[in-house]
Amino acid sequence: MTNEIERHKYDILVIGAGGAGLRAAVEAREAGLRVAIICKSLFGKAHTVMAEGGAAASMGNVNENDNWMVHFRDTMRGGKFLNHYRMAELHAKESPDRIWELEMWGALFDRTKEGKISQRNFGGHEYPRLAHVGDRTGLELIRTMQQRIVALQQIDKAETGNAESNIKVFAELTITEILKEGGKVSGAYGYWRENGKEVLFEAPAIVLATGGVGKTFKITSNSWEGTGDGHALALKAGANLVDMEFLQFHPTGMVWPPSVRGILVTESVRGEGGVLTNTNGERFMFKYIPDVFKDKYADNEAEADRWYVDQDNNRRPPELLPRDEVSRAINSEVKAGRGTEHGGVFLDVSKRLSAEVIKKRLPSMWHQFYELAGVDITKEAMEVGPTCHYVMGGVEVEPDTAAAVGVPGLYAAGECAGGMHGSNRLGGNSLTDLLVFGRRAGMAAAAYVKSAGTTQVSQSAVQAASLRIQAPFTRTGGENPYKLHQELQEITHNLVGIIRTKTELDDAIVKIAELRKRIANITVSGNREFNPGFHLSFDLDNMLLIAESTAKSAVLREESRGGHTRDDFPKMSTTWRQINNISSFDGTQVKVSQQPLPVLPKELFDLFDPHELEKYMTPEELAKGGSN
Amino acid sequence: MARKLNLRIWRGNKESGALQNVIVEANEGEVVLDVIHRVQAEQLNDLAVRWNCKAGKCGSCSMEINGKPRLACMTQVSSFPEGEEITITPLRAFPVIKDLVTDVSFNYKKAMEIPSFQPPVGMKPGEPRMAQVDVERSQEFRKCIECFLCQDTCHVIRDHEENKSSFAGPRFFIRIAELDMHPLDILRNRKKKAQEEHGLGMCNITKCCTEVCPEHIRITDNAIIPMKERVVDEKYDPLRWLGSKIRKREGIL
């Protein structure tokens, strides 16, 4: 069997073809190396296309007071000071260059009056900072990167006669395993989705850029590809995941009709006057204003309504509380039996604004729901609830190189890497995260390959990987992968969702372990030709590992912070702020241990007002004033 | 309000295939892709279909529904009368791989043949200044989600395999138009090449491509026709060509 396997030899293998993967590939190719890009779907379809708002970079085009230090502060605040400071620093410093570079490759951002790249306001950013193209910024980014790859291939074709001599895209291919020899990366193994034929890649360096894990949850804004492949491949290869308990739930995802379940209803719907009500018709958000926000948010409808016309003399409507607060409130209403039969609440903008105004201010929202679901938001309420949107946790990396800790030759960038966003990501920071760390990963992987040289893949490693791919067909009468996926999603939704408690998390850990036993017995019908059931059986294995890591990290972290809310520990803890939860895999189960969070160095510590830091840090930390 | 749907789904591979009748439940508000997923999970586990975002933004779930090229994620079940059979087939212009999945590599080959964006020599990152009104022309074409429905419906290649080698198709005409109208692009002769190398002349502006575009890009009116007109102008008037290039460079403030 093994001698029939298709083999390829590259310097660097990039797994994932979204913004981070493509940026890494460009960098590695420009460093003179041969790169293979693997995508699970067609080239140019990655989930990056879904990003709407923009890419945060302190170019200062709209407000010249903006600079990397302000951006750094905003990112740390957003992450509630659990971010790896060095990643946030590099990101804030390098984002403007990464955006300008896109323009040199043909990107066309919206402009200011002076003809510069326009920048828009966004939650958590002190100044207008998001470079954007209407509400399709992610598409612009992915298409620009895709076209940059094509441009490089055209150059290669002119020089070598072969467009794919230095960069080749392997579309619709799944990687099932990272191979190692002598503790170092030696390649990867996988199969073509089209025909199930197995493929071996020999490469001394791998960049993981596989994105998120949303499909582990029932309601998610992620596509089928968000199955945590990179997270799981890294774990199985001996790398660590950091802080997997932190998941961002967007408070207003559509829960009904099914055609749009999980799709985001942008925050601007609430900003324009959208009101949240329960099934009793009660505008419930007034009940959920936390003490710290009481002076900023209206506690009665009359004042909240006045805010839309007079923002100076009235407090904001409570629908505009931070994402985590709104998510928790919706969740509480539904749990108290005041939600819709589909587990959501109502969001209505039609009563406040005329159809004409809605279509003008929220054109894509109106258009999207009308065309996709027949819901006319100018006439009726939307049914919304929290949807799993983004994972802050990810592969533990060295900030400057994006090198995965513990596995020489392995790198990770973008959503599948952890640390950058701490416990909560600011909108707009992910697109520049992809570019900044995609580039750094490509650069560092290239330097590593040049110094480390090639490695050999052993026959036994190949055989083991091949047997694993064959297994689902060799069993009979076992479990249906679709059914197991639904069961997993029920467990995560009900027990590891937005509000967590010890008893439920313990229950989830037991149930996930039971599921893990059952997936060892998955059977797949049909043959290897483009067989979604077969594909799902591998994705499912990855998702189970992610769910286990998330549940086990969540039960340990006895505090509420950003994308992790514990009903039994509702406050932030200064002790837990100093700790990262590190997941590792011993071959049978995920183990979670604690590790100190790197301490802010003095020059970054000094960028903050000490009074602000008091909310997050212990008196001892404040007295030290940073690490040196 | 669940209803029973009678689907006829094409199943097969490059060798052979046939329509298979499937009865499946559809819930209120569902789109065709939801129903296909239910068939996949409950009846035909190995039914092949491409999809990604399920929000009309990635252009993966292109197929033909009752003979019309459409995105399955943007086709509501309620748009079909109760009791009507819905026939779902793969894109006809491209070779079948399996069931509803086709080999769309033709499009990636054509993408490779279009000369890339070329900024002015010596331009530095952060320097470009462009007016919003000037970028909007190209931005319309950059909305393209590469679903390739326009390619599928275009009769120049839909039933004429022999034209494929000399015809890039509507998707790539808007790519050329986008670059041609790009305020920073300095490559000459894009329109001429569109005519001579990419088959622009074979298009006889029936606007089928515009009709199927889920992004409502005015492919024919805003890209194809202006290029056809100007390529004719320039053919007979070299001064006009020169003038257009100078104006374009002035766009770089």
Chai-1 contact restraints between the chains, C-beta under 6 A:
chainA,res_idxA,chainB,res_idxB,connection_type,confidence,min_distance_angstrom,max_distance_angstrom,comment,restraint_id
A,S41,B,N52,contact,1.0,0.0,6.0,A-B,restraint_1
A,G44,B,E146,contact,1.0,0.0,6.0,A-B,restraint_2
A,K45,B,N52,contact,1.0,0.0,6.0,A-B,restraint_3
A,K45,B,C58,contact,1.0,0.0,6.0,A-B,restraint_4
A,K45,B,S60,contact,1.0,0.0,6.0,A-B,restraint_5
A,V49,B,K57,contact,1.0,0.0,6.0,A-B,restraint_6
A,V49,B,C58,contact,1.0,0.0,6.0,A-B,restraint_7
A,M50,B,C53,contact,1.0,0.0,6.0,A-B,restraint_8
A,M50,B,K57,contact,1.0,0.0,6.0,A-B,restraint_9
A,W100,B,P125,contact,1.0,0.0,6.0,A-B,restraint_10
A,W100,B,G126,contact,1.0,0.0,6.0,A-B,restraint_11
A,E101,B,P125,contact,1.0,0.0,6.0,A-B,restraint_12
A,E103,B,P128,contact,1.0,0.0,6.0,A-B,restraint_13
A,M104,B,P119,contact,1.0,0.0,6.0,A-B,restraint_14
A,M104,B,P125,contact,1.0,0.0,6.0,A-B,restraint_15
A,G106,B,F117,contact,1.0,0.0,6.0,A-B,restraint_16
A,L108,B,V135,contact,1.0,0.0,6.0,A-B,restraint_17
A,L108,B,S138,contact,1.0,0.0,6.0,A-B,restraint_18
A,L108,B,Q139,contact,1.0,0.0,6.0,A-B,restraint_19
A,R111,B,M130,contact,1.0,0.0,6.0,A-B,restraint_20
A,R111,B,Q132,contact,1.0,0.0,6.0,A-B,restraint_21
A,G115,B,R129,contact,1.0,0.0,6.0,A-B,restraint_22
A,G115,B,M130,contact,1.0,0.0,6.0,A-B,restraint_23
A,G115,B,A131,contact,1.0,0.0,6.0,A-B,restraint_24
A,G115,B,L253,contact,1.0,0.0,6.0,A-B,restraint_25
A,V150,B,A111,contact,1.0,0.0,6.0,A-B,restraint_26
A,A151,B,S116,contact,1.0,0.0,6.0,A-B,restraint_27
A,Q154,B,S116,contact,1.0,0.0,6.0,A-B,restraint_28
A,A163,B,M112,contact,1.0,0.0,6.0,A-B,restraint_29
A,E194,B,I97,contact,1.0,0.0,6.0,A-B,restraint_30
A,S223,B,N52,contact,1.0,0.0,6.0,A-B,restraint_31
A,S223,B,C53,contact,1.0,0.0,6.0,A-B,restraint_32
A,P257,B,G29,contact,1.0,0.0,6.0,A-B,restraint_33
A,P258,B,N27,contact,1.0,0.0,6.0,A-B,restraint_34
A,P258,B,E30,contact,1.0,0.0,6.0,A-B,restraint_35
A,P258,B,D34,contact,1.0,0.0,6.0,A-B,restraint_36
A,S259,B,G29,contact,1.0,0.0,6.0,A-B,restraint_37
A,S259,B,E30,contact,1.0,0.0,6.0,A-B,restraint_38
A,S259,B,V31,contact,1.0,0.0,6.0,A-B,restraint_39
A,S259,B,D34,contact,1.0,0.0,6.0,A-B,restraint_40
A,I263,B,A55,contact,1.0,0.0,6.0,A-B,restraint_41
A,E371,B,M74,contact,1.0,0.0,6.0,A-B,restraint_42
A,L372,B,M74,contact,1.0,0.0,6.0,A-B,restraint_43
A,A373,B,G29,contact,1.0,0.0,6.0,A-B,restraint_44
A,G374,B,Q76,contact,1.0,0.0,6.0,A-B,restraint_45
A,Y482,B,A41,contact,1.0,0.0,6.0,A-B,restraint_46
A,S525,B,N45,contact,1.0,0.0,6.0,A-B,restraint_47
A,S525,B,D46,contact,1.0,0.0,6.0,A-B,restraint_48
A,G526,B,D46,contact,1.0,0.0,6.0,A-B,restraint_49
A,E529,B,K98,contact,1.0,0.0,6.0,A-B,restraint_50
A,F530,B,A48,contact,1.0,0.0,6.0,A-B,restraint_51
A,F530,B,I97,contact,1.0,0.0,6.0,A-B,restraint_52
A,F530,B,K98,contact,1.0,0.0,6.0,A-B,restraint_53
A,F530,B,V101,contact,1.0,0.0,6.0,A-B,restraint_54
A,N531,B,D46,contact,1.0,0.0,6.0,A-B,restraint_55
A,P532,B,Q40,contact,1.0,0.0,6.0,A-B,restraint_56
A,G533,B,N45,contact,1.0,0.0,6.0,A-B,restraint_57
A,G533,B,D46,contact,1.0,0.0,6.0,A-B,restraint_58
